[in-house]
């Protein structure tokens, strides 16, 4: 029995924007880049991919600040989980820090002992069985070809937090640090392991939970978890981007490169792919942004059980 957990925010919601503007002047060295909160309807298509290709998922938990997509149908299969239901101290809310939110996912009520964690820019490209994540030899944790020593950018707050977490976790766990970054794919997490990390790194959990924006001093769950996997003889699996199992598409490119990358994903149909939301510069980048919604509609046609009928669907039913 495995659940799926999403974290989601609608950055275009007026109430959210007012709260963000009210908090941002105090952000200081924190990362309050607006593109982190943009909502481009990826969740709709990510849910389609999970329904279609991971039918064994028991329940989906959508963790939000209280927002709900207007097209979403709630039910037994999908639940809305507000931040206040998982943060041990709700006085630190509102938060705009995904690192802080991730440190509370194991506190979701009625969550399965093991769960898949996804962002809304992650997609399952073809039918995938449960044993891809968990087999007789144990859990699998996926790593990709981004080297943690060489490929991190010290100008980036999250990369600096990654280095800091790596140093703290490997020293405390007395383990060789993982060489490679966790993949931008659905990852299987064990709630007991996260609770153990919470006990071992209580101060780091508390500090990050109190940080309303991403900070270079954040403690990153994915890095600490990967280090724990290495310390306990786990079996991390390397996935090469561009191969049959995984593709990472960065959305900071111009039109020609974006078209090429999306066409490659559509033809190769990797098991997992990520459309990593990064700002694209110039007119070519803005024009390229129009490609992504059309690509997702073609890749995942037909609404899921979680979607209200659109005007198009209602009109088609009326004509039939």
TORZANU-958299 format. One record per residue (C-alpha): chain; residue number from 1; residue in one letter; x, y, z. Coordinates in steps of 0.1 Angstrom, whole numbers. Example, Ala and Ser with C-alpha at 12.3 -4.5 7.8 and 13.67 -1.06 7.14 Angstrom:
REC cadena num residuo    px    py    pz
REC      A   1       a   123   -45    78
REC      A   2       s   137   -11    71
***
This chain:
REC cadena num residuo    px    py    pz
REC      A   1       x     0     0     0
REC      A   2       x    17    32   -12
REC      A   3       x     3    67   -14
REC      A   4       x    14    96   -35
REC      A   5       x    21   131   -21
REC      A   6       x    22   163   -41
REC      A   7       x    32   198   -29
REC      A   8       x    14   225   -49
REC      A   9       x     9   263   -50
REC      A  10       x   -10   286   -73
REC      A  11       x    13   316   -76
REC      A  12       x   -13   335   -95
REC      A  13       x   -39   335   -68
REC      A  14       x   -45   371   -56
REC      A  15       x   -46   362   -19
REC      A  16       x   -13   343   -23
REC      A  17       x     3   372   -41
REC      A  18       x    -8   396   -13
REC      A  19       x     7   373    14
REC      A  20       x    39   369    -6
REC      A  21       x    43   407   -10
REC      A  22       x    37   411    27
REC      A  23       x    64   386    36
REC      A  24       x    89   393     9
REC      A  25       x   103   426    23
REC      A  26       x   117   406    52
REC      A  27       x   131   379    30
REC      A  28       x   166   394    30
REC      A  29       x   190   367    17
REC      A  30       x   161   343    12
REC      A  31       x   151   331   -22
REC      A  32       x   117   346   -32
REC      A  33       x   120   342   -69
REC      A  34       x    85   345   -84
REC      A  35       x    89   317  -109
REC      A  36       x    91   292   -81
REC      A  37       x    54   298   -74
REC      A  38       x    41   299  -110
REC      A  39       x    12   276  -118
REC      A  40       x    10   265  -154
REC      A  41       x   -15   237  -150
REC      A  42       x    12   210  -148
REC      A  43       x    -6   194  -119
REC      A  44       x   -36   185  -141
REC      A  45       x   -13   165  -164
REC      A  46       x     9   150  -137
REC      A  47       x   -23   136  -121
REC      A  48       x   -33   122  -154
REC      A  49       x     1   105  -157
REC      A  50       x    -3    89  -122
REC      A  51       x   -38    77  -127
REC      A  52       x   -29    62  -161
REC      A  53       x     5    47  -153
REC      A  54       x     5    41  -115
REC      A  55       x   -29    25  -110
REC      A  56       x   -17     8   -78
REC      A  57       x   -14    41   -59
REC      A  58       x   -38    39   -29
REC      A  59       x   -45    76   -23
REC      A  60       x   -31   110   -34
REC      A  61       x   -24   137    -8
REC      A  62       x   -22   173   -22
REC      A  63       x    -3   195     3
REC      A  64       x   -11   232    -2
REC      A  65       x   -14   264    18
REC      A  66       x   -52   259    16
REC      A  67       x   -55   266   -21
REC      A  68       x   -74   241   -44
REC      A  69       x   -73   241   -82
REC      A  70       x  -108   251   -94
REC      A  71       x  -109   221  -118
REC      A  72       x  -101   195   -91
REC      A  73       x  -127   170   -79
REC      A  74       x  -120   159   -43
REC      A  75       x  -129   123   -32
REC      A  76       x  -117    92   -15
REC      A  77       x   -88    88   -39
REC      A  78       x   -74   124   -35
REC      A  79       x   -73   145    -4
REC      A  80       x   -64   182     3
REC      A  81       x   -39   186    31
REC      A  82       x   -34   222    43
REC      A  83       x     0   232    57
REC      A  84       x   -15   238    91
REC      A  85       x   -23   201    93
REC      A  86       x    13   190    90
REC      A  87       x    35   218   106
REC      A  88       x    41   211   143
REC      A  89       x    41   248   150
REC      A  90       x    15   265   128
REC      A  91       x    26   299   141
REC      A  92       x    54   298   115
REC      A  93       x    28   299    87
REC      A  94       x    24   311    60
REC      A  95       x    55   296    44
REC      A  96       x    68   300     9
REC      A  97       x    96   275    14
REC      A  98       x    92   241    -3
REC      A  99       x   122   229    17
REC      A 100       x   103   236    50
REC      A 101       x    72   219    37
REC      A 102       x    90   188    27
REC      A 103       x   103   183    62
REC      A 104       x    67   178    73
REC      A 105       x    53   153    47
REC      A 106       x    57   123    70
REC      A 107       x    32   141    94
REC      A 108       x     3   138    69
REC      A 109       x   -26   121    86
REC      A 110       x   -33    85    74
REC      A 111       x    -3    85    52
REC      A 112       x    10    51    41
REC      A 113       x    43    39    57
REC      A 114       x    60    44    23
REC      A 115       x    50    70    -1
REC      A 116       x    59    85   -35
REC      A 117       x    67   122   -34
REC      A 118       x    62   143   -65
REC      A 119       x    62   179   -76
REC      A 120       x    37   190  -102
REC      A 121       x    64   192  -129
REC      A 122       x    71   154  -126
REC      A 123       x    54   130  -150
REC      A 124       x    51    92  -154
REC      A 125       x    56    86  -191
REC      A 126       x    45    50  -194
REC      A 127       x    31    21  -173
REC      A 128       x    52    15  -143
REC      A 129       x    49   -12  -117
REC      A 130       x    54   -10   -80
REC      A 131       x    86   -30   -81
REC      A 132       x   103    -2  -100
REC      A 133       x   104    15   -66
REC      A 134       x   103   -14   -42
REC      A 135       x   113   -50   -48
REC      A 136       x   124   -80   -27
REC      A 137       x   158   -65   -21
REC      A 138       x   144   -32    -7
REC      A 139       x   136     4   -16
REC      A 140       x   152    20   -46
REC      A 141       x   163    56   -45
REC      A 142       x   171    73   -78
REC      A 143       x   202    94   -85
REC      A 144       x   211   113  -116
REC      A 145       x   242   125  -134
REC      A 146       x   246   158  -115
REC      A 147       x   278   155   -94
REC      A 148       x   274   169   -59
REC      A 149       x   310   180   -57
REC      A 150       x   315   195   -92
REC      A 151       x   281   206  -106
REC      A 152       x   266   227   -78
REC      A 153       x   266   265   -82
REC      A 154       x   276   285   -52
REC      A 155       x   257   315   -65
REC      A 156       x   225   295   -61
REC      A 157       x   209   294   -26
REC      A 158       x   195   259   -30
REC      A 159       x   228   245   -42
REC      A 160       x   245   261   -12
REC      A 161       x   219   245    11
REC      A 162       x   226   212    -7
REC      A 163       x   263   214     1
REC      A 164       x   256   223    37
REC      A 165       x   231   195    42
REC      A 166       x   255   171    26
REC      A 167       x   283   180    51
REC      A 168       x   261   179    82
REC      A 169       x   243   147    73
REC      A 170       x   274   127    62
REC      A 171       x   293   138    94
REC      A 172       x   264   129   118
REC      A 173       x   256    96   100
REC      A 174       x   293    87    96
REC      A 175       x   287    78    60
REC      A 176       x   303    86    27
REC      A 177       x   282   113    11
REC      A 178       x   264   104   -21
REC      A 179       x   283   115   -52
REC      A 180       x   252   123   -73
REC      A 181       x   221   144   -69
REC      A 182       x   187   127   -64
REC      A 183       x   167   127   -96
REC      A 184       x   138   149  -106
REC      A 185       x   115   119  -105
REC      A 186       x    89   104   -82
REC      A 187       x   109    92   -52
REC      A 188       x    99    66   -27
REC      A 189       x   102    77     9
REC      A 190       x    98    58    42
REC      A 191       x    81    77    70
REC      A 192       x   101    59    97
REC      A 193       x   134    70    81
REC      A 194       x   122   106    79
REC      A 195       x   112   104   116
REC      A 196       x   147    91   124
REC      A 197       x   163   120   105
REC      A 198       x   140   143   124
REC      A 199       x   153   129   157
REC      A 200       x   189   131   146
REC      A 201       x   187   166   131
REC      A 202       x   160   182   153
REC      A 203       x   177   216   153
REC      A 204       x   180   216   115
REC      A 205       x   144   206   110
REC      A 206       x   132   233   134
REC      A 207       x   154   260   118
REC      A 208       x   143   252    82
REC      A 209       x   106   249    92
REC      A 210       x   108   285   106
REC      A 211       x   123   299    74
REC      A 212       x    95   314    52
REC      A 213       x   117   315    21
REC      A 214       x   144   292     7
REC      A 215       x   177   298    24
REC      A 216       x   213   287    20
REC      A 217       x   210   274    55
REC      A 218       x   180   251    48
REC      A 219       x   182   214    56
REC      A 220       x   172   195    25
REC      A 221       x   152   163    29
REC      A 222       x   163   147    -4
REC      A 223       x   200   151     4
REC      A 224       x   197   139    40
REC      A 225       x   176   110    29
REC      A 226       x   201   100     1
REC      A 227       x   229   101    27
REC      A 228       x   209    79    50
REC      A 229       x   204    54    22
REC      A 230       x   242    53    16
REC      A 231       x   249    49    54
REC      A 232       x   226    19    57
REC      A 233       x   237    -1    27
REC      A 234       x   208    10     4
REC      A 235       x   208     6   -33
REC      A 236       x   207    39   -51
REC      A 237       x   200    36   -88
REC      A 238       x   216    59  -114
REC      A 239       x   193    72  -141
REC      A 240       x   209    91  -170
REC      A 241       x   189   119  -183
REC      A 242       x   180   113  -220
REC      A 243       x   179    76  -215
REC      A 244       x   149    52  -217
REC      A 245       x   140    57  -180
REC      A 246       x   144    94  -174
REC      A 247       x   145   128  -190
REC      A 248       x   151   162  -174
REC      A 249       x   139   191  -196
REC      A 250       x   150   225  -184
REC      A 251       x   125   252  -195
REC      A 252       x   150   280  -197
REC      A 253       x   157   275  -234
REC      A 254       x   147   292  -266
REC      A 255       x   121   280  -291
REC      A 256       x   142   257  -312
REC      A 257       x   158   239  -282
REC      A 258       x   125   235  -264
REC      A 259       x   108   221  -295
REC      A 260       x   137   196  -299
REC      A 261       x   136   185  -262
REC      A 262       x    99   180  -261
REC      A 263       x    98   161  -294
REC      A 264       x   126   138  -280
REC      A 265       x   105   131  -249
REC      A 266       x    74   124  -270
REC      A 267       x    93   100  -293
REC      A 268       x   113    82  -266
REC      A 269       x    85    80  -240
REC      A 270       x   108    77  -209
REC      A 271       x    95    62  -178
REC      A 272       x    98    95  -159
REC      A 273       x   103   130  -171
REC      A 274       x   105   164  -155
REC      A 275       x    97   198  -171
REC      A 276       x   118   218  -148
REC      A 277       x   103   253  -143
REC      A 278       x   130   278  -149
REC      A 279       x   126   313  -164
REC      A 280       x   132   316  -201
REC      A 281       x   148   348  -213
REC      A 282       x   139   369  -243
REC      A 283       x   112   367  -269
REC      A 284       x   124   332  -280
REC      A 285       x   120   319  -245
REC      A 286       x    85   335  -241
REC      A 287       x    74   320  -274
REC      A 288       x    88   286  -264
REC      A 289       x    67   287  -232
REC      A 290       x    36   283  -255
REC      A 291       x    49   248  -266
REC      A 292       x    46   231  -232
REC      A 293       x     8   232  -226
REC      A 294       x     3   217  -261
REC      A 295       x    29   190  -255
REC      A 296       x    12   180  -223
REC      A 297       x   -23   179  -239
REC      A 298       x   -10   156  -266
REC      A 299       x    10   133  -243
REC      A 300       x   -18   129  -217
REC      A 301       x   -52   134  -236
REC      A 302       x   -85   128  -219
REC      A 303       x   -93   141  -184
REC      A 304       x   -87   121  -153
REC      A 305       x  -113   112  -126
REC      A 306       x   -99   142  -106
REC      A 307       x  -110   168  -132
REC      A 308       x  -143   186  -136
REC      A 309       x  -156   186  -172
REC      A 310       x  -144   216  -191
REC      A 311       x  -167   237  -213
REC      A 312       x  -154   216  -242
REC      A 313       x  -164   183  -225
REC      A 314       x  -198   197  -215
REC      A 315       x  -206   209  -250
REC      A 316       x  -195   175  -265
REC      A 317       x  -219   157  -242
REC      A 318       x  -248   180  -250
REC      A 319       x  -243   174  -287
REC      A 320       x  -242   136  -284
***
